[in-house]
């Protein structure tokens, strides 16, 4: 059995138990607040998610201790992912299994001569920096409304020596999207439900000329965007996929639950993508 490299109370009875870290104390406090709610399935689900997130962070720390911060697989293999995820799980990103269903699309994007990429909701820069590394002639516009995410993205770009081609800025407006008409453009959009407001060709007509990959946070969003872009784009729906065969060899010594948590992206529900290619 391979023990985890941990800095918190270990689930293994034979492991030494150091004092609780800030993470452990924060999770304990969160669980206590949740426990004050009336008993029932909703409370149990909330507690389960907190515990699963805690364990996911533990596993990400183990990955870093075991094999460093270089992304192991996928389209961004070789990127030094030496930052925390600003949202979602870090472990799948480190493994290169994050949003595995999108990997064929990302490879197609890399193969095309886009002059610019617009990453809307760039978070800490996993895609912005990954694409900048793979597309050395392309300018990447990384945009996010969260100042902390922008700071992490800047650190990640510098760590991977692409800071000269990753322009980081705040929230995107319809006027900003006019740049899609200036050169061949790939738009990546993941903005937690605000995609219907922003991706409107009536308000941002240059979008009709761009190839767009967008995460849809409800069925209504998926239908609305499909209807909006059907005339100007070829549209493919992409649902989630997992790649358990690419877990590190030493993961065979982990429990089944830990192996699942290495793949878990912290999603609470399905979030299909639309790959919309301009006709």
KACORTA-V591307 format. One record per run of one state. SS is the DSSP state (helix for helix, strand for strand, loop for the rest). FROM is the first residue (numbers start at 0). TO is the last residue. If there is no record, write none. Layout:
ss->SS from->FROM to->TO
ss->SS from->FROM to->TO
This chain:
ss->loop from->0 to->20
ss->helix from->21 to->34
ss->loop from->35 to->39
ss->helix from->40 to->66
ss->loop from->67 to->68
ss->strand from->69 to->69
ss->loop from->70 to->78
ss->strand from->79 to->79
ss->loop from->80 to->89
ss->helix from->90 to->94
ss->loop from->95 to->98
ss->helix from->99 to->110
ss->loop from->111 to->114
ss->strand from->115 to->119
ss->loop from->120 to->124
ss->helix from->125 to->133
ss->loop from->134 to->137
ss->strand from->138 to->142
ss->loop from->143 to->145
ss->helix from->146 to->158
ss->loop from->159 to->164
ss->strand from->165 to->168
ss->loop from->169 to->174
ss->helix from->175 to->180
ss->loop from->181 to->183
ss->strand from->184 to->188
ss->loop from->189 to->193
ss->helix from->194 to->197
ss->loop from->198 to->203
ss->helix from->204 to->208
ss->loop from->209 to->209
ss->strand from->210 to->214
ss->loop from->215 to->217
ss->helix from->218 to->228
ss->loop from->229 to->231
ss->strand from->232 to->237
ss->loop from->238 to->242
ss->helix from->243 to->245
ss->loop from->246 to->247
ss->helix from->248 to->252
ss->loop from->253 to->254
ss->helix from->255 to->262
ss->loop from->263 to->271
ss->strand from->272 to->277
ss->loop from->278 to->278
